[in-house]
């Protein structure tokens, strides 16, 4: 029997969807969540989409919001 492979998540789409779901669970909008993280909504979406690098501090705050580590959330951007 083969060992199941670890699913690498998230893709850019999954990352944004996970953040949107977390925002819903926190009962805030994406824009309000971005403000809580100290960035604009536009910058947040650029970082989640991988179009902007984002600081390690911001990535850590995003990961905390999602309840994961920054390495798990941004693994594909390395």
C-alpha positions in Angstrom: 0.0 0.0 0.0 1.4 3.4 -0.9 1.5 6.2 1.4 -0.8 9.1 0.5 1.1 12.1 -0.8 0.7 15.3 1.0 -1.5 17.6 -1.0 0.3 20.8 -1.6 -2.0 23.7 -1.1 -2.8 26.2 -1.8 -2.8 27.2 -5.4 -3.3 30.9 -5.8 -7.1 30.4 -6.3 -7.3 28.1 -3.3 -5.3 30.6 -1.1 -7.7 33.5 -2.0 -10.7 31.2 -1.4 -9.3 30.1 1.9 -8.8 33.7 3.0 -12.3 34.6 1.9 -13.7 31.7 3.9 -11.6 32.7 7.0 -12.9 36.2 6.7 -16.5 34.9 6.6 -15.8 32.8 9.7 -14.4 35.9 11.4 -17.6 37.7 10.2 -15.6 40.4 8.4 -15.3 41.5 4.8 -12.1 40.9 2.9 -11.6 44.7 3.0 -12.0 44.8 6.8 -9.7 41.8 7.1 -7.1 43.6 5.0 -7.4 46.6 7.3 -6.9 44.4 10.3 -3.7 43.1 8.7 -2.5 46.7 8.0 -2.7 46.7 4.2 -5.2 47.7 1.6 -7.6 45.2 0.0 -5.8 45.6 -3.3 -2.4 44.9 -1.8 -3.8 41.9 0.0 -5.3 40.4 -3.1 -2.0 40.9 -5.0 -0.1 39.1 -2.3 -2.7 36.3 -2.2 -2.6 35.9 -5.9 1.2 35.9 -5.9 1.5 39.0 -8.1 3.3 40.8 -5.3 5.9 39.3 -3.0 4.7 40.8 0.3 6.8 41.1 3.4 7.5 38.2 5.7 5.6 40.0 8.4 2.5 40.4 6.2 2.7 36.7 5.2 2.9 35.7 8.8 -0.2 37.9 9.7 -2.1 36.3 6.7 -1.1 32.8 7.9 -2.2 33.6 11.5 -5.5 34.8 10.1 -5.9 31.5 8.3 -4.6 29.4 11.2 -1.6 28.1 9.4 2.1 28.8 9.1 3.4 31.1 6.4 5.4 28.3 4.9 2.2 26.3 4.4 0.3 29.2 2.9 3.0 30.5 0.6 4.8 27.3 -0.2 4.3 27.5 -3.9 5.7 31.0 -4.1 9.1 30.0 -3.0 
